[in-house]
Amino acid sequence: MATAARTIQVEIKRQSSPDQPATTEKFEIPYRPNMNITSLLGEIALNPVEVTGKPTTPITYDSNCLEEICGSCAMLINGKARMACSALVDKLEQPIRLAPLSKFPVVRDLAVDRSVLFENLKAVKAWVPIDGSYDLGSGPRQQPQIQEQRYPLSNCISCTICMEVCPQFNDSTSFVGAATIAQVKLFNMDPAGSVLKEERLRALAGDGGVQECGMAQNCVAACPKQLPLIEAISDVSRDVVIQQVKDFFSL
């Protein structure tokens, strides 16, 4: 008697456009060892047929590097915000349930509009200003201790998972989220970037700023790159208060 081939059961929340209702489609994919979610979605794209035999379309989702560097393939996997490229099928309970991040506007299927993060980064001027594009020579020296503090923060991949799991980041608030605050610390510690330090701190003192963090620490548990987010938020909170005191007495 022949043994039935092993399969993977998948349920995917789909939405053809932002103004269309969401539906759930179920798929049954032939099992292969060591598959991740992106390879699973690739198998569906090769044969986009629901478990009932009804033809459908390939799943739309964001991806680029496929090695947890670009941050674009973040989605809800079995209800948990994760990177699709590093989520291994063998370690997931079936049926595997895929859905888009819940706190960002859906573009299509599993792809969402995460431009709010980049608007927040622009608001706090998360960059190192330079005077033109000509050769500026070597940059300022940094102490090794400062380099060690800055390096983990530079590993942020803009996946927005920290914002997805944050209870303070929702439709009722304008909280910028942990990623933006961490980048403020990163650039404020840069010898050249620190020229904008006061402007960044004033931006975080306003509506949606660091004071709205409730220290739930969900971001630390969920961050795929294990950034020291709570430490960054605490340090920036202190710097914001100090800046407010300075501004008060300089009036």
C-alpha positions in Angstrom: 0.0 0.0 0.0 1.4 3.4 -1.0 2.1 5.9 1.6 0.4 9.3 1.2 2.9 12.1 0.3 3.4 14.6 3.1 2.0 18.0 2.5 2.0 21.5 4.1 -1.4 23.1 5.0 -1.4 26.9 4.5 -4.2 29.5 5.1 -3.5 32.9 3.7 -5.4 36.1 4.3 -5.8 37.9 1.0 -7.0 41.3 -0.2 -6.9 42.3 -3.8 -6.8 46.0 -3.1 -7.0 48.4 0.0 -10.7 48.9 -0.5 -11.7 45.3 -1.1 -12.8 42.9 1.6 -10.4 40.3 2.9 -10.8 36.6 2.2 -8.9 33.5 3.3 -7.5 31.0 0.8 -6.3 27.5 1.7 -3.5 25.7 0.0 -1.8 22.3 0.2 1.8 22.3 -0.8 4.1 19.2 -1.2 6.5 19.0 1.7 10.2 19.6 1.3 12.6 19.7 4.3 14.2 23.0 5.3 11.6 25.2 3.6 11.0 28.8 4.8 7.9 30.9 4.3 9.2 32.6 1.2 10.0 29.3 -0.5 6.5 28.2 0.5 5.0 31.2 -1.2 7.2 30.5 -4.2 5.7 27.0 -4.5 2.2 28.6 -4.5 3.3 31.0 -7.2 4.4 28.0 -9.4 1.0 26.4 -9.0 -1.6 28.9 -7.7 -4.5 26.5 -7.1 -6.5 26.4 -3.9 -7.0 23.1 -1.9 -10.4 22.8 -3.5 -8.9 22.8 -7.0 -10.0 26.3 -7.8 -7.3 28.4 -9.7 -6.3 31.6 -8.1 -3.4 34.1 -8.4 0.1 34.1 -6.9 0.3 35.7 -3.4 1.6 39.3 -3.4 4.2 39.9 -0.7 7.3 42.0 -0.2 10.8 40.5 -0.3 14.2 41.3 -1.5 17.3 39.9 0.2 15.9 36.6 1.5 18.4 36.6 4.3 16.9 38.8 7.0 18.7 42.0 6.0 16.3 44.1 3.9 13.4 43.8 6.4 10.7 43.8 3.7 9.2 40.3 4.2 7.7 40.9 7.7 4.2 39.5 8.1 2.1 37.7 10.6 2.9 34.0 10.7 0.6 32.0 12.9 -0.4 35.3 14.5 3.2 36.4 15.3 5.1 39.2 13.6 8.1 37.5 12.0 10.3 37.6 8.9 9.2 35.2 6.2 12.7 34.5 5.1 13.8 33.2 8.5 10.6 31.4 9.6 11.2 27.7 8.9 8.2 25.6 8.0 9.4 22.6 10.0 9.2 24.7 13.2 5.6 26.0 12.6 2.3 24.5 13.7 0.0 23.6 10.8 -2.1 24.9 9.2 0.3 27.7 8.8 -1.7 31.0 8.9 -0.2 34.0 7.0 -1.6 37.5 7.2 -0.3 41.0 6.6 0.9 43.2 9.4 -2.2 44.5 11.1 -1.1 48.1 11.9 -0.2 49.2 8.4 -2.5 49.9 5.4 -2.8 46.8 3.1 -1.5 47.3 -0.4 -2.4 43.8 -1.6 -2.4 40.4 0.1 0.6 40.3 2.4 2.2 43.5 1.2 1.6 46.6 3.4 2.4 50.3 3.2 5.1 51.0 5.9 5.9 54.5 4.7 4.9 55.8 8.2 8.3 54.6 9.5 10.2 56.6 6.9 8.1 59.7 7.5 9.0 59.3 11.2 12.7 59.0 10.3 12.5 62.1 8.2 10.8 64.0 11.1 13.7 63.2 13.4 16.3 63.8 10.7 17.8 60.4 11.0 20.8 61.0 8.8 24.3 62.4 8.9 24.3 65.8 7.2 27.1 66.5 4.7 28.1 69.7 3.0 28.0 68.7 -0.7 29.1 65.6 -2.5 32.8 66.5 -3.0 35.6 64.7 -1.1 35.3 65.7 2.5 38.3 63.7 3.6 38.3 61.3 6.5 35.5 61.5 9.1 35.9 62.3 12.8 37.4 59.6 14.9 35.2 57.6 17.2 36.2 55.9 20.4 36.0 52.1 20.3 33.5 52.3 23.2 31.2 54.5 21.2 31.5 52.3 18.1 30.5 49.3 20.2 27.4 51.1 21.4 26.4 52.3 18.0 27.0 49.1 16.0 23.9 47.2 17.3 21.7 50.1 16.6 23.0 50.3 13.0 21.7 46.8 12.4 18.1 48.0 12.2 16.5 46.6 9.0 13.3 48.8 9.1 11.1 45.7 9.2 8.6 47.6 11.5 8.0 44.5 13.6 8.7 46.6 16.7 5.9 48.9 15.7 3.5 46.0 14.9 3.9 44.6 18.4 3.9 47.9 20.3 0.6 48.6 22.1 1.3 52.3 21.9 1.6 52.3 18.1 -2.0 52.4 16.9 -4.6 54.5 15.2 -5.3 56.5 18.3 -1.8 57.7 18.8 1.0 59.2 16.7 3.8 57.4 18.6 6.9 57.1 16.3 7.9 53.7 17.6 11.1 52.1 18.9 12.9 51.9 15.6 12.8 55.7 15.1 13.9 56.4 18.7 16.8 54.0 18.4 17.9 55.7 15.2 17.9 59.0 17.0 20.4 57.6 19.6 22.5 56.1 16.7 22.9 59.4 14.9 23.1 61.6 18.0 26.2 59.5 19.0 27.8 60.1 15.6 30.5 62.8 15.7 29.1 64.4 12.4 25.4 63.5 13.0 25.4 65.1 16.4 25.1 68.5 14.9 21.4 67.8 14.6 21.1 66.4 18.1 19.0 69.2 19.5 16.6 69.2 16.6 16.1 65.4 16.9 15.4 65.6 20.7 12.9 68.5 20.2 11.1 66.4 17.6 10.8 63.6 20.1 9.5 65.9 22.8 6.4 66.7 20.8 3.3 64.7 20.0 4.0 61.1 19.3 7.4 61.4 20.9 9.4 59.2 23.3 7.1 60.1 26.3 4.4 58.0 24.8 6.4 54.8 25.2 4.7 52.6 27.8 7.8 50.4 28.2 5.9 47.2 27.4 9.1 45.8 26.0 7.3 43.8 23.3 9.7 45.4 20.8 12.7 43.8 22.4 11.2 40.4 22.4 10.1 40.6 18.8 13.1 42.4 17.2 14.7 40.0 14.7 18.1 41.7 15.0 18.0 41.9 18.8 18.5 45.6 19.0 18.9 47.1 22.5 15.7 49.1 22.1 14.8 49.6 25.7 18.2 50.9 26.5 18.0 53.3 23.5 14.5 54.5 24.6 15.7 55.1 28.1 18.8 57.0 27.0 16.9 59.1 24.5 14.1 59.8 27.1 16.8 61.2 29.5 18.3 63.3 26.7 14.9 64.7 25.7 14.2 65.8 29.3 17.6 67.4 29.6 17.0 69.3 26.3 13.6 70.5 27.5 15.2 71.9 30.7 17.9 73.6 28.6 15.3 75.1 26.3 13.2 76.3 29.3 16.1 78.2 30.9 17.3 79.6 27.6 14.0 81.4 26.9 
